[in-house]
Amino acid sequence: MTILVTGGRGAIARAVTGGLIAAGQDVRVASREPSAVPSAVEYDAADPAPALRGISQVFLYSDPSSAAAFVTAAEAAGVKQVVLLSSLSALGGPDDPHAKTEQVIARASYATTCLQPGAFMSNAKYWAYQVRASGQIRLPYLDAEEAPIHELDIADAALRVLLDGPGNGHDGRGYPMTGPESMARRRQIELVTEVTGVPIEAVDLTVDQARAEMGMRDEGQRETLLAYWASRVGSPASIEPGVELLTGHTARTFTTWLRDNPGLFG
Ligand SMILES: NC(=O)c1ccc[n+]([C@@H]2O[C@H](COP(=O)([O-])OP(=O)(O)OC[C@H]3O[C@@H](n4cnc5c(N)ncnc54)[C@H](OP(=O)(O)O)[C@@H]3O)[C@@H](O)[C@H]2O)c1
């Protein structure tokens, strides 16, 4: 009974791995860059069969382009349960990439559970690069609201489902989950200064400035993101209960996340 954890370099995968080992489980970690992760095997999304050999349960990062190859290999390997790291965006409609992955991954004989987190608190790591370079955080729509979630809460939720195993109430379910409170991005930046003591100038970019500065190659993805932030201005994010439902504890706050990641902002 070995559990495969994909996305080995990611913060969530690392926490899931640690929790499974602490619970006495046999774990195989897989990464697309195995040399960067202790004891990891290679995860080739186009050919996941070698990583899946002898595996009974999988913690899987979502990827629409390789989902069909995963299903074929997982069925052949006799996998019994897949816990998919999806996204709250999957609830937005069938064209969402995470919704598409959910549909493909679930069309199989193993039990599937989809974790559907909203924005990660760890997105603030990208702000830290800006702060260290210029003392500024430059973003459009500073008054857009979100309820960011701590990656350790997503990992705790995944652990619960994996340790319960298939046939224990999670099969075929999706768990929407967010952090404990809705906050404007402007308020998140204030909290960074309150907790770390690092002074930060928050710069509210116009949409055209943001287009020029975002540096995203995929224009469609950039415009989707801008439209999403625009829709969130002055509109508190709904708080989704997945963390509490699965773990029995309340979701961690952004202040906790900042204390868990000391030195990030300088
Ligand atoms: N950031 C957010 O706000 C947010 C919100 C909701 C959902 N999500 C989803 O959560 C996932 C991870 O997001 P993140 O990068 O921000 O978190 P992260 O915890 O930093 O994860 C990064 C890791 O994800 C793994 N990974 C990425 N794409 C993968 C793929 N196609 N197949 C296997 N592993 C893959 C990589 O591991 P290896 O390179 O070691 O294989 C990488 O190190 C994505 O699917 C994202 O869409 C993100």
The ligand as an SDF file (V2000), in Angstrom:
LIG
                    3D

 48 52  0  0  0  0  0  0  0  0999 V2000
   -1.6850   29.6840   -6.6910 N   0  0  0  0  0  0  0  0  0  0  0  0
   -3.0040   29.7410   -6.4860 C   0  0  0  0  0  0  0  0  0  0  0  0
   -3.5530   30.7450   -6.0130 O   0  0  0  0  0  0  0  0  0  0  0  0
   -3.8460   28.5310   -6.8110 C   0  0  0  0  0  0  0  0  0  0  0  0
   -5.1910   28.5200   -6.4430 C   0  0  0  0  0  0  0  0  0  0  0  0
   -5.9650   27.3910   -6.7200 C   0  0  0  0  0  0  0  0  0  0  0  0
   -5.3870   26.2990   -7.3710 C   0  0  0  0  0  0  0  0  0  0  0  0
   -4.0650   26.3560   -7.7280 N   0  0  0  0  0  0  0  0  0  0  0  0
   -3.4760   25.1830   -8.4200 C   0  0  0  0  0  0  0  0  0  0  0  0
   -2.5750   24.5060   -7.5600 O   0  0  0  0  0  0  0  0  0  0  0  0
   -1.4970   23.9290   -8.3420 C   0  0  0  0  0  0  0  0  0  0  0  0
   -0.1410   24.3580   -7.7700 C   0  0  0  0  0  0  0  0  0  0  0  0
   -0.1130   25.7330   -7.7100 O   0  0  0  0  0  0  0  0  0  0  0  0
    1.2100   26.5330   -7.3410 P   0  0  0  0  0  0  0  0  0  0  0  0
    2.2290   26.2900   -8.4160 O   0  0  0  0  0  0  0  0  0  0  0  0
    0.8070   27.9200   -7.0650 O   0  0  0  0  0  0  0  0  0  0  0  0
    1.6430   25.8050   -5.9730 O   0  0  0  0  0  0  0  0  0  0  0  0
    2.9820   25.1270   -5.4310 P   0  0  0  0  0  0  0  0  0  0  0  0
    2.6520   24.4790   -4.1520 O   0  0  0  0  0  0  0  0  0  0  0  0
    4.0820   26.1200   -5.4700 O   0  0  0  0  0  0  0  0  0  0  0  0
    3.2660   23.9760   -6.4700 O   0  0  0  0  0  0  0  0  0  0  0  0
    4.2790   24.0220   -7.3980 C   0  0  0  0  0  0  0  0  0  0  0  0
    4.5690   22.5660   -7.7780 C   0  0  0  0  0  0  0  0  0  0  0  0
    3.4990   22.0290   -8.5070 O   0  0  0  0  0  0  0  0  0  0  0  0
    3.9650   20.9330   -9.2240 C   0  0  0  0  0  0  0  0  0  0  0  0
    3.3010   20.9510  -10.5140 N   0  0  0  0  0  0  0  0  0  0  0  0
    2.9410   22.0250  -11.2100 C   0  0  0  0  0  0  0  0  0  0  0  0
    2.3480   21.6370  -12.3640 N   0  0  0  0  0  0  0  0  0  0  0  0
    2.3510   20.2980  -12.3580 C   0  0  0  0  0  0  0  0  0  0  0  0
    1.9120   19.3090  -13.2700 C   0  0  0  0  0  0  0  0  0  0  0  0
    1.3530   19.6680  -14.4330 N   0  0  0  0  0  0  0  0  0  0  0  0
    2.0570   18.0160  -12.9530 N   0  0  0  0  0  0  0  0  0  0  0  0
    2.6470   17.6660  -11.7950 C   0  0  0  0  0  0  0  0  0  0  0  0
    3.0950   18.5710  -10.8920 N   0  0  0  0  0  0  0  0  0  0  0  0
    2.9530   19.8540  -11.1890 C   0  0  0  0  0  0  0  0  0  0  0  0
    5.4510   21.1350   -9.4060 C   0  0  0  0  0  0  0  0  0  0  0  0
    6.1250   20.0750   -8.8370 O   0  0  0  0  0  0  0  0  0  0  0  0
    7.3510   19.3370   -9.5890 P   0  0  0  0  0  0  0  0  0  0  0  0
    7.9410   20.3200  -10.5370 O   0  0  0  0  0  0  0  0  0  0  0  0
    8.2490   18.9560   -8.4580 O   0  0  0  0  0  0  0  0  0  0  0  0
    6.7860   18.1520  -10.3190 O   0  0  0  0  0  0  0  0  0  0  0  0
    5.7430   22.4210   -8.6710 C   0  0  0  0  0  0  0  0  0  0  0  0
    6.8940   22.3640   -7.8990 O   0  0  0  0  0  0  0  0  0  0  0  0
   -1.7620   24.3570   -9.7740 C   0  0  0  0  0  0  0  0  0  0  0  0
   -2.4820   23.3400  -10.4280 O   0  0  0  0  0  0  0  0  0  0  0  0
   -2.6480   25.5910   -9.6080 C   0  0  0  0  0  0  0  0  0  0  0  0
   -3.4540   25.8360  -10.7450 O   0  0  0  0  0  0  0  0  0  0  0  0
   -3.2830   27.4200   -7.4610 C   0  0  0  0  0  0  0  0  0  0  0  0
  1  2  1  0
  2  3  2  0
  2  4  1  0
  4  5  1  0
  4 48  2  0
  5  6  2  0
  6  7  1  0
  7  8  2  0
  8  9  1  0
  8 48  1  0
  9 10  1  0
  9 46  1  0
 10 11  1  0
 11 12  1  0
 11 44  1  0
 12 13  1  0
 13 14  1  0
 14 15  2  0
 14 16  1  0
 14 17  1  0
 17 18  1  0
 18 19  2  0
 18 20  1  0
 18 21  1  0
 21 22  1  0
 22 23  1  0
 23 24  1  0
 23 42  1  0
 24 25  1  0
 25 26  1  0
 25 36  1  0
 26 27  1  0
 26 35  1  0
 27 28  2  0
 28 29  1  0
 29 30  1  0
 29 35  2  0
 30 31  1  0
 30 32  2  0
 32 33  1  0
 33 34  2  0
 34 35  1  0
 36 37  1  0
 36 42  1  0
 37 38  1  0
 38 39  2  0
 38 40  1  0
 38 41  1  0
 42 43  1  0
 44 45  1  0
 44 46  1  0
 46 47  1  0
M  CHG  2   8   1  16  -1
M  END
$$$$
